[in-house]
Amino acid sequence: MYPWDEVKPELDSTLRLIHEAVTRGHRVAILTPNHLTIRKSVTSGFCKIFQPMDKVPTNTVNFYKKASFRTQMLPLSGFDAILVRTNPPLDPVMLNFLDSVRHDTFILNDLDGLRKANNKLYPAAFDDPNNEVIPETHVSKNKDYLLQVIEESPSEQMILKPFGGFGGQGVIVLEKGASQSIKSLLDFYVSGPSGNNYVILQEFVPGAEEGDIRVLMLNGEPIGATRRVPAEGDIRSNVSAGGRSEKYTMNKAERELCKKIGPKLVEDGLYFVGLDIIGGKLIEINVCSPGGITNINKFNRVRLQEKIIGFVEEVVQQREVMAERKRQFRQTIERAA
């Protein structure tokens, strides 16, 4: 995950998952990617291990304030589960470290799924030729082509996004009439400080100015949703960009959308993700550290972290049962031999 001192305890979803795991009596440790290491060919990490408390506070903020740690280098394959909760962009070296332990421990989300879905291209993998689920989307680093797309668009507005941004960073509305500004913006986005970059042009979905719906999906099923409303004068509804959350009940179209894409998410090992939906269309899929648990809990008087940690426990238990069966079958074969 990101560093402990960057956690905002009032809202942080990762903290809710940690608190739930500690409350259930699990041995929990946190690790930042730069503290991964290999010792004697064993993938390990300088882990901050939560120290036992006489009584774990029921309030998550109090838990954050009272938490203490002991740092020790530990082998990652000794853990039953690893939850990847880093902020985008994904560190490919971190994934390479984790590749070496993926058969020994359950990783949420699956590493191949993270590789597929950690950028904004992943929704294009869904079979949606008529753009019923995904807005019409164009991706390129060819500025002349992007200008052509804007000119040919029947809409007076389009959404421009950087390829690897997160938290609403860099998302802007292009006004078709402002051609001089558009050229300058494309110069900046494509040929900016980091050089030759892909950018995304997306159909402007009516209602975007009113915010989006954040849906949390667990094992292919929606477990909660909230409406995110932009700050005044802003198109971005991300809470990190100044937006606010409101209580929300999903409609039939949104549930149908979740039903269509849920099996694909599970197939790719993307068991816990956040969907951003506007006007019944899927805008983005967040697979690294989807947030929203705290607000959904507050508005609906639920504890989504219980479902998520419960799911992890079930998967680990199933893996242990399968491993025991394998051991027993192997013993039967050895005795026969």
C-alpha positions, 0 to 999 in steps of 0.5 A: 500500500501507500505509506501509513502516514499518508492515510486519511483515517476519516475516509480511507478504504484501505484502513477499513480493510486493515481494521477489520482484519486486525479485529478478526484476530489476523496477523496483519502487516503493511508494506510499501513497494520500495520495501520489497527485497529478495534474500537468499532467493526468497521474496521478502519485505521489510514489513510493518507488523501491527502489534497486539492491542489489549482491546482493538478500538471499534472506531477506525480513526481511534484504531489508526491513532493507537496502532503501533508497529514492529518492522521485520523482514518477512517472507511474503509467501508465508502470508495467506493473502496479499491485498494490493492497495497501491495508487496508480500507476502500478509499479511493474517491478512490484508486480515482478516481485509478487509474481514469485509468490503468486502460487503460494499466497492469494493476491487480491487483485490477481497480478495478470488482471492488474496488468490488463486493467491498470490503465484506461484501455481495459474497458475496451476488452468488453464486447460492446460493438454498439457502445451500449456499455462503454462510451465511444472512445478514441486513444492515440498519440497522433495529434492530427488524428485526435483533432480530426476526431474532435472535428468529426464528433457530432457533439460540441463537447468531448472528454480528454484524459491522460492515459495513466491518470487517476483520481480525476487528475488531468480530466477536462472537457473540450469545447469544440469551438475553442480550436486554438485551445484544443491544439495547445492542450493536445500539445501539452498532453501528448508532447508534455514533460514525459514525452510521447504520450497516449491520450484518451478522447471520450464521448461526453455522456449527458449528465456528467456535469451532475457527477457519477456513480461509484459502484464497488464490485466483489467477486463479480457482484455489486455490494454498494454504490454512492453518487459522487457530485463535483465541486462547483465549477468542476467536471470531476466528481472524484472525492480526491478532486473536491467532489462529495458523496451522496446516498444512492440506490442503483437503478435497473440499468446500472445493475444490468451493466454490472451483470454484463461485466461481472463475469469478465472481471472474475475471469481476469481475477479482478475480484474487488474493483470500483466502477465509475458509471455515468448515464448507464455507461461504464466510464472507468474501472478502478482496480488498484485501490478502489475507494468508497467503502467509508461513504457507502457504509455511512449512508447505508449503515453497512460494513462492506469491509466485513464482506471483503475480508470474509471473501478473502478468508473463504478463498484462503480456506478453499485453497487450504482444503485443495492443498490438503486434498492434494497432499492426501492424494499424493500419499495414496500414490506413494503408498501404492508405489 
